[in-house]
Amino acid sequence: MTNNLRPYPEYKDTGQPWLGAVPAHWRAERGKRLFIRMQRPARDEDQTVTCFRDGVVTLRKNRRLRGFTEALKEIGYQGIREGDLVIHAMDAFAGAVGVSDSDGKGSPVYQVCQPRDGVNATYYAFLVREMSRSQWIMALAKGIRERSTDFRFETFGGQFLPVPPPAEQAGIVRFLGAVDRKVNRFIRAKRRLIEVLTEQKQAIITHAVTKGLNPHAPLKPSGIDWLGDVPEHWDVQRLKWLAHIKTGGRDTVHRKDAAAYPFFVRSQTVERIDTYSFDGEAVLTAGDGAGVAKVFHYVNGKFDYHQRVYKFSHFRRVRGKFFFHYFSVTLRFEAFRETAKSTVDSLRLPMLQDFPVPIPPLAEQDAIVTYVEQQTGGIEQSIAAIRREVDLIREYRTRLVADVVTGKVDVRGVAAPDDAEAAEPEGVDDDAPEEDDEIEAALEAANADD
């Protein structure tokens, strides 16, 4: 689809730092000449519309129901209509700009804009998100809170924006929609690959750390329903007898780019910091947030960690690596549901202290760790390679969108997607045969002998 893209024959300078030159036949107008700020009253039947950072503007119930701060009184809520351009004034810097797919009501912080005749709201949603990506919106901020802006209609309306002919705006939207569908299909297939490989990796680890390596070893009940039987010669101990448990003392505001030490936060991303509070072998996991019971780290050296991250160290009768592998496949909230008094997904110290851990002899723990790392090494390499592919395709899409909406490449004549792509519903997972073949190939590559 993108092989025939070429620059436009002639360009003119706009004088806008984030935009540069645009095709000579495009006009430039201030945003207020293209859109009308709407301030409709909310209706009784209106449901809440949310503007997300990925550019989706939809009824909240269409996306998710948890994780929102609910307003006790919807003071100032305004009407939103399908086709409105919605700009989140405080989050536009992060890409919270899009076209509503529904009628409803939204927060007063939303700048709800109705396009004038000949203006394609979806094209300008792409364009304003490019203003965000290029950090132009952040550059316009006037001392608002950290990592935020106040990008209201007055600021948006004062910006000079490119105005391609209406047919060209529509062509750009069709082209980028087709690109989005192709990229989303690719990413869904890769995510499915990662899920399959991750499940295989976890199955290998789970069997090794709960049943051992000897398939003929006699078993005994562990006394824990979800753990089941364990080898007869293993012991089962509560975690509090096996490791020291402590939370960190730092917050994300303390992170420093390119600093000397790793900084473990509540996500898989390892930040940097210029202090360290521990030097040695440890296992870490998020205590709450999106990473709880999902994010695990093994580290041996100097590091610091977030105040909502648990550190397990000073291991007794258990190897740190064995503990890490066991913890990463067994620490799930299902193990706590019967005893936890709260439905909030957060780890409490008493829950962790009582967590059961099977204890093989140390020599057997060493053998299990060696086996697990040999068996899962290829799978981890495959997962890392797939994630790199996803990152690259996202970078490609971002660069392509930027070039297309700012007129750096000409999509006239190549904008129409084929009928199959145009008919594909957004967000539908495909179980296409070629994806199954790709999964099988990845599994074979991951399990290939060295």
PyMOL commands that set and color helices and strands:
alter all, ss='L'
color gray80, all
select helices_A, chain A and resi 31-34+60-63+92-94+121-133+136-139+153-158+166-211+239-241+252-254+320-330+333-335+349-353+362-405+419-423+433-447
alter helices_A, ss='H'
color red, helices_A
select strands_A, chain A and resi 11-13+21-23+27-30+35-37+40-41+49-51+57-59+78-80+85-88+97-99+104-106+110-115+160-163+219-221+229-231+235-238+244-247+261-264+270-273+278-286+296-305+309-313+356-359
alter strands_A, ss='S'
color yellow, strands_A
deselect
rebuild
show_as cartoon
